[in-house]
Amino acid sequence: MDTLHVLFVSVVCAIVFLVYLELIVSYHKRNRLGKVTYPERREFDEYSLLMRWKTTDDSIYRIGIIVAYILMIFVVFAWGYNVFVEPFYGLTIAAGLPYLFFFSNVIEIRHGGLMINGHLVNWEEIDRYEWHERKGNASLVLFYKKRKLGFKKFRSGPMPLLLSRKLEEVLKNQPYLNNGA
C-alpha cells in the first residue's frame, strides 16, 4: 500500500472524526453557556430560505447528533477500508457530507457564548468579530484570542442580511466582544 495514500486517508479521516466529536461535545456542553437569548422562541420562522436556520432544539439538529455518533464509527470503517482493502475516497467524502445538511445554518446565542454551525464558542474566547457582506448576504467572522481547533478565525456560512442585522444587535450588547468593522 502506498505510504502517501495511507497518510492522506489517515489525516482526512482523523479531521472528519474530530469534527464530529467536537460537534457532539459542543451539543452536550451547550447548557453551560446559560439561557438562550436569541432566537427567543427557539426557531427562525420569519426566514423563508432554501436552507432553514436551526437551533439546537430543532429535531433535525438532534437527529444530526445521533447521526454524528454513527458517522464516527463509519469514519473508522472508511479508514480501514481505504487502508487495508482498496483505495475508495467516496467513503470518506460520504462521511463528511452530512455536516452540510445537519450542522450548517445553526445559530444560537446564549448568555455565555454562542453555538454556530455546531461549534460552541464562549464570549471570552472571541477577540473581535466582523461582518462581511456580499450579494444580499453576510458572513460572521469571529477572531479568536487563541487558536481554536487549529484556527485563529471562524467564518460562518452566508446568512440573509435581515438575520445578520438582528444578530448584530445582540452581539454589540455583549461586554466581551469588539466589533472589528
C-alpha positions in Angstrom: 0.0 0.0 0.0 1.3 3.4 -0.9 2.5 5.4 2.2 1.3 8.7 0.8 -2.2 7.2 0.3 -2.3 5.9 3.9 -1.1 9.2 5.3 -3.6 11.2 3.3 -6.5 8.9 4.2 -5.4 8.9 7.9 -5.3 12.7 8.1 -8.6 13.2 6.3 -10.4 10.6 8.4 -8.9 12.0 11.6 -10.1 15.5 10.8 -13.6 14.3 9.9 -13.7 12.2 13.1 -12.5 15.1 15.3 -15.1 17.5 13.7 -18.0 15.1 14.6 -16.5 14.6 18.1 -16.4 18.4 18.6 -20.0 18.7 17.4 -21.1 16.1 19.9 -19.2 17.6 22.8 -20.4 21.1 21.9 -24.0 19.9 21.9 -23.7 18.3 25.3 -21.9 21.3 26.8 -24.3 24.0 25.3 -26.3 24.4 28.5 -23.2 25.5 30.4 -23.4 28.8 28.5 -26.7 29.7 30.1 -30.1 30.6 28.8 -30.8 31.2 25.1 -31.1 34.9 24.3 -31.6 34.7 20.5 -33.8 33.4 19.0 -36.1 33.7 22.0 -38.7 31.5 20.5 -36.0 28.9 19.7 -36.9 29.0 16.0 -36.4 31.1 12.9 -39.8 31.0 11.3 -39.5 34.5 9.9 -36.9 33.5 7.3 -38.2 31.6 4.3 -34.9 30.3 2.9 -33.8 27.4 0.8 -31.8 26.2 3.8 -33.8 26.7 7.0 -31.8 28.2 10.0 -31.9 25.9 13.1 -31.2 25.9 16.8 -30.0 23.0 19.0 -33.7 22.3 19.9 -34.6 21.6 16.3 -35.5 18.0 15.7 -33.2 17.9 12.6 -30.3 19.1 14.6 -30.9 16.4 17.3 -31.1 13.7 14.6 -27.8 15.1 13.3 -26.2 14.5 16.7 -27.3 10.8 16.6 -26.0 10.6 13.1 -22.7 12.1 14.2 -22.2 9.2 16.7 -22.9 6.7 13.9 -20.6 8.6 11.4 -17.7 8.5 13.9 -17.9 4.7 13.6 -18.3 4.9 9.8 -15.2 7.1 9.5 -13.2 4.4 11.3 -14.7 1.8 8.9 -13.9 4.1 5.9 -10.3 4.5 7.1 -9.9 0.7 7.5 -11.4 0.1 4.0 -9.2 2.6 2.3 -6.0 1.4 4.0 -6.5 -2.4 4.1 -8.9 -3.3 1.3 -8.7 -0.8 -1.6 -8.5 3.0 -2.1 -12.0 4.4 -2.3 -12.2 8.0 -1.3 -16.0 8.1 -1.8 -16.5 6.6 1.7 -14.5 9.4 3.3 -16.4 12.0 1.3 -19.7 10.4 2.2 -18.8 10.6 5.9 -18.2 14.3 5.7 -21.2 15.4 3.7 -23.9 15.0 6.4 -22.2 18.0 8.2 -23.6 20.3 5.5 -27.2 19.0 6.0 -27.4 18.8 9.8 -24.9 21.3 11.2 -24.7 24.2 8.8 -27.1 27.1 9.2 -27.3 26.7 13.0 -27.0 29.7 15.3 -28.0 30.1 18.9 -26.9 33.0 21.1 -26.7 32.3 24.8 -25.7 34.4 27.8 -22.2 32.9 28.0 -21.5 32.4 24.3 -22.9 31.2 21.0 -23.4 28.0 19.1 -22.7 28.5 15.4 -22.7 25.7 12.8 -22.5 23.2 15.6 -19.4 24.7 17.3 -19.6 26.2 20.8 -17.8 29.5 21.4 -17.5 31.3 24.7 -17.6 35.1 24.6 -14.2 35.1 26.4 -12.6 33.2 23.5 -13.5 35.8 21.0 -11.2 38.8 20.5 -13.4 40.6 17.9 -15.8 40.0 15.1 -16.6 41.4 11.7 -19.4 41.1 9.2 -18.6 40.5 5.5 -21.5 41.4 3.3 -21.9 40.2 -0.3 -24.8 39.9 -2.7 -27.6 40.3 -0.1 -26.0 38.0 2.4 -23.5 38.4 5.2 -21.0 36.1 6.9 -20.0 36.5 10.6 -16.2 36.3 11.1 -15.0 35.6 14.6 -11.4 36.3 15.5 -10.3 34.1 18.5 -7.9 35.3 21.2 -6.2 31.9 21.0 -6.3 29.2 18.3 -9.4 27.0 18.5 -9.4 23.7 16.6 -6.2 24.9 14.9 -7.8 28.1 13.5 -7.3 31.8 14.5 -10.7 32.8 13.0 -14.0 31.3 12.0 -16.3 32.4 9.1 -19.9 31.4 9.2 -21.8 30.5 6.1 -23.7 33.3 4.3 -26.8 34.4 6.1 -29.5 36.8 5.0 -28.9 40.4 5.8 -32.1 40.6 7.9 -30.7 37.8 10.2 -27.2 39.3 10.3 -28.7 42.7 11.4 -30.6 41.0 14.2 -27.5 39.1 15.3 -25.5 42.4 15.2 -28.0 43.9 17.7 -27.5 41.0 20.1 -23.7 40.8 19.6 -23.0 44.5 20.1 -24.5 44.2 23.6 -22.0 41.5 24.7 -19.4 43.0 27.0 -16.6 40.7 25.9 -16.9 41.5 22.1 -15.4 44.2 20.0 -16.8 44.9 16.5 -13.8 45.0 14.3 -15.6 46.6 11.4 
